[in-house]
Amino acid sequence: MSGPKMTPHTQTVLRALLGRGVDGERRTTVLAEGLYGLELSTLTGLPNGTLFPLLERLRQAGWVERHWEADALAEAEGRPRRRFFRLTDKGAECAPYALAAVTATDSGHAGAVRPGYAGGTL
């Protein structure tokens, strides 16, 4: 399964977009709607100059899509619109396997880790 280079930063962003580190209902929202740029930066600890080029590479690989939030919501809250990033179907399918492969390689037991959205070593 080919895809983007699985650098530590890429792994961190993919885990955030998979909803790792957030609980129950919030995870469902992350998977459905995604995370906006500042939220991703805060969750991952990555500066914009690292985060946004990485998101663009994931988008070009077909793993991430981006969308703007509705004008009405931003206007109601008195702020600019946010750009959200979420995993595509391809990304949601491939990312857990890619993360599992990296984890298995790093821990020396390739093939023994089962991918998934929650729990485990991902």
C-alpha positions in Angstrom: 0.0 0.0 0.0 1.8 3.1 -1.2 1.2 6.5 0.3 2.9 9.4 1.9 6.3 9.1 3.7 5.5 8.1 7.3 7.6 10.7 9.1 7.0 11.2 12.8 5.1 14.4 11.9 3.0 12.6 9.4 2.2 10.0 12.0 1.2 12.6 14.5 -1.2 14.3 12.1 -2.8 11.1 10.9 -3.4 10.1 14.5 -5.1 13.4 15.2 -7.2 13.1 12.1 -8.2 9.5 13.1 -9.5 11.0 16.4 -6.8 9.5 18.6 -6.4 11.5 21.8 -10.1 12.6 21.9 -13.0 10.8 23.5 -16.2 9.2 22.2 -18.5 11.7 20.7 -15.7 14.1 19.8 -13.9 11.3 17.9 -17.1 10.8 15.8 -17.1 14.5 15.0 -13.4 14.5 14.1 -13.9 11.6 11.7 -17.0 13.2 10.1 -16.1 16.9 10.0 -12.3 16.9 10.5 -10.2 19.4 12.4 -9.5 23.0 11.6 -5.9 24.3 11.2 -5.4 25.9 14.6 -7.0 22.9 16.3 -4.7 20.5 14.4 -1.6 22.7 15.3 -2.6 22.7 18.9 -3.3 18.9 19.1 -0.1 18.0 17.2 2.2 20.7 18.5 3.4 21.4 15.0 3.9 25.0 13.7 2.0 26.1 10.6 5.1 26.0 8.5 5.4 22.3 9.1 1.7 21.4 9.4 0.2 22.9 6.3 2.8 21.6 3.8 2.3 18.2 5.3 -1.5 18.5 5.0 -1.0 19.5 1.3 1.1 16.4 0.7 -1.5 14.2 2.3 -4.2 15.9 0.2 -2.2 15.3 -3.0 -1.8 11.6 -2.0 -5.6 11.5 -1.7 -5.6 10.8 2.0 -6.9 14.2 3.2 -9.6 16.6 1.9 -10.2 20.2 3.0 -13.3 22.3 3.2 -14.4 25.6 4.5 -17.0 25.9 7.2 -20.3 27.6 6.5 -20.2 31.4 6.4 -23.2 31.7 8.7 -21.5 29.8 11.5 -18.4 31.9 11.4 -20.4 35.2 11.1 -22.6 34.1 14.1 -19.5 33.7 16.1 -17.9 36.9 14.8 -14.8 35.3 13.4 -13.3 34.4 10.0 -14.3 31.0 8.5 -12.2 28.0 9.4 -10.7 25.6 6.9 -11.2 22.0 8.0 -9.1 19.0 7.1 -10.5 15.4 7.3 -9.5 12.0 6.1 -10.9 10.8 2.8 -12.3 7.3 2.5 -8.9 6.3 1.2 -7.1 8.0 4.0 -9.4 6.5 6.6 -8.7 3.0 5.1 -4.9 3.4 4.6 -3.8 5.4 7.6 -4.4 2.8 10.3 -2.5 0.2 8.3 0.4 2.6 7.6 0.6 3.6 11.2 0.5 -0.1 12.3 3.3 -0.9 9.8 5.5 1.8 11.2 4.7 0.8 14.8 5.4 -2.9 14.0 8.7 -2.0 12.3 9.7 0.2 15.2 9.0 -2.4 17.7 10.5 -5.3 15.8 7.5 -7.5 15.3 6.2 -6.7 11.8 2.8 -8.1 10.9 1.7 -8.6 14.5 -0.2 -5.4 15.0 -3.8 -5.1 13.9 -4.9 -1.6 12.7 -8.0 0.1 14.0 -9.4 3.4 15.0 -9.2 3.0 18.7 -6.9 1.4 21.2 -4.0 -0.8 20.5 -0.5 0.4 19.7 -1.6 2.9 17.0 
